Amino acid sequence: MPRTLLTTRSALVFLLAILCGIGAGVLSGVAGLSTAQAVLSGAAGFGFSVPFFNALID
């Protein structure tokens, strides 16, 4: 059996963090921020979501 790149838990944490980052970026864009600001808020949402979901899913 080949070794996987990520565990299921890690993949779930990253998936949830990516979804939160996309949501934050889209909501920022809809709110009228510039594209650069929306991308930065999405990246910040992703960055803060990873440790949150890592602690939450144990």
KAHU-V90333 format. One record per residue. N is the residue number from 1. PSI is psi in whole degrees, -180 to 180 (NA if undefined). NEAR is the number of other ideal C-beta (glycine too) atoms within 8 Angstrom. Layout:
N & PSI & NEAR
N & PSI & NEAR
This chain:
1 & 128 & 2
2 & 147 & 3
3 & 139 & 4
4 & 157 & 5
5 & -43 & 3
6 & 152 & 7
7 & 166 & 6
8 & -39 & 6
9 & -45 & 7
10 & -40 & 8
11 & -39 & 9
12 & -42 & 10
13 & -46 & 12
14 & -37 & 10
15 & -47 & 8
16 & -39 & 10
17 & -39 & 12
18 & -42 & 9
19 & -39 & 8
20 & -40 & 11
21 & -42 & 14
22 & -43 & 9
23 & -43 & 9
24 & -40 & 13
25 & -42 & 14
26 & -44 & 10
27 & -35 & 8
28 & -40 & 12
29 & -40 & 9
30 & -31 & 6
31 & -11 & 6
32 & 7 & 3
33 & 161 & 8
34 & 167 & 5
35 & -42 & 6
36 & -41 & 6
37 & -38 & 9
38 & -40 & 13
39 & -42 & 9
40 & -38 & 8
41 & -34 & 12
42 & -41 & 14
43 & -38 & 10
44 & -40 & 9
45 & -41 & 13
46 & -46 & 13
47 & -38 & 8
48 & -20 & 8
49 & -31 & 12
50 & -53 & 11
51 & -31 & 7
52 & -52 & 8
53 & -29 & 12
54 & -41 & 8
55 & -33 & 7
56 & -42 & 6
57 & 100 & 8
58 & NA & 3
